[in-house]
Amino acid sequence: MSVARQLENLKDSLARTERMPLVFLGHGSPMNAIEDTAYSRAWAELGHSLPRPRAILVVSAHWMTRETTLVDVSAVPRTIHDFYGFPEPLYQERYPAPGAPDLAREVTTLLASHHAQEDDTWGLDHGAWAVLKFLYPEADVPVFQVSIDMGRDLDYQLSVGRALSGLRDRGVLVLGSGNVVHNLRAMRPRAAPLDFALEFDALFADRLTDRDFASLSNREKLGTLLTTAHPTVDHYLPALTIAGASGAKDDLTFMTDAIDLGSVSMRSFVFHAA
């Protein structure tokens, strides 16, 4: 079944709406979920400006699969504390939003060409709930996650975004959560931004502004700068999903464009329909 036909089938459950924005948030340390930081304040402010969606689809750096794209169809997604060695209050955090099982199953069909399968065991990892608690603090908007396939090359995630783009016209907010630069090995408390982090962050912003997604998904062209900025690309792929879902006429806005801990870009961006 073609993507166009699959989107037509969504009309039965989701009527057409004004085109929703696309959001990518650099989530950084889990501590941002419980501390008053420039990042958490910016996420809360963004939440006030966003339209209320019918549902939220999250692509997080922390749900990695291989040779498949999983879609969470659980009715009540559990809050996952996928980190270690942090203060106890962080483990007490819960984001009790409902799932969207029917829509999630439709998305599984929509992503059939990306080897999508249903999953009811995941829930919401901290890449999702740590930012959603500021965007929609009442946890009253249905939400579900879609995994990133680590067995594919970078341009594959662009194509996932393109397949999801039509959901924007059905009231679905597509949210990516990761980091434009993410090198934990180089991370140091209170460190000044490292040169490679500044360079890759600026390159990404320039290429995204130019809509040069081919360059952003070309490992050979990005070379060692990519492998230094991302020893693994899990935090990079959600940014490509959001880029792939964007349209040429969308307005692009950047926010929180700082480098944290020397080697983690907190750059976030939003595509608004023009």
Secondary structure, DSSP 4 states (H G I P E B T S, - for coil): --HHHHHHHGGGTS---SPPPEEEEE---GGGGTS--HHHHHHHHHHHHSPPPSEEEEEEEEEEESSSEEEE--SSPPBP----S--HHHHT--------HHHHHHHHHHTGGGTEEEESS--B-HHHHHHHHHHSTT--S-EEEEEEETTS-HHHHHHHHHHHGGGGGGTEEEEEEE-SSB-GGG--TTPPPPHHHHHHHHHHHHHHHTT-HHHHT-HHHHHHHHHHH-SS-TTTHHHHHHHHH--TT-EEEEE--PEETTTEE--EEEEE--
